[in-house]
């Protein structure tokens, strides 16, 4: 992703891929708006996703933005991430 402009859609796609490959079973269907609690993600899994975001996109998500509204789905998290790029 280095030479490409990062978009919210790019972030969503990276997060979907990460969650499918590292957190959930591959048989679980995940879309950008799928609520994390619907696919069984707990707070530890969400922290793991946030750490992935911070490494992958060289961004720090401030503690004040780690609120339920921003942590409810991939799209919500991608939107939060994008505003800090």
Residue pairs with C-beta under 8 A, 6 or more apart in sequence:
1 10
1 14
1 56
1 57
4 10
6 57
6 82
6 85
7 82
8 78
8 79
8 82
11 53
11 57
11 78
11 81
11 82
12 32
12 74
12 75
12 78
14 56
15 32
15 49
15 52
15 53
15 74
15 77
15 78
16 30
16 31
16 32
16 74
18 49
18 52
18 56
19 30
19 39
19 41
19 49
19 74
20 26
20 28
20 30
22 48
22 52
23 41
23 45
23 48
23 49
24 30
24 39
24 40
24 41
28 39
28 40
30 39
30 74
31 74
32 73
32 74
32 75
32 78
33 73
33 74
33 75
34 73
34 74
35 72
35 73
36 45
36 46
36 71
36 72
36 73
37 72
41 49
46 71
49 77
50 61
50 66
50 71
50 77
53 59
53 61
53 77
53 81
54 60
54 61
57 81
57 85
59 81
59 84
59 85
60 84
61 80
61 81
61 84
62 84
65 80
65 84
69 76
70 76
70 77
70 79
70 80
71 77
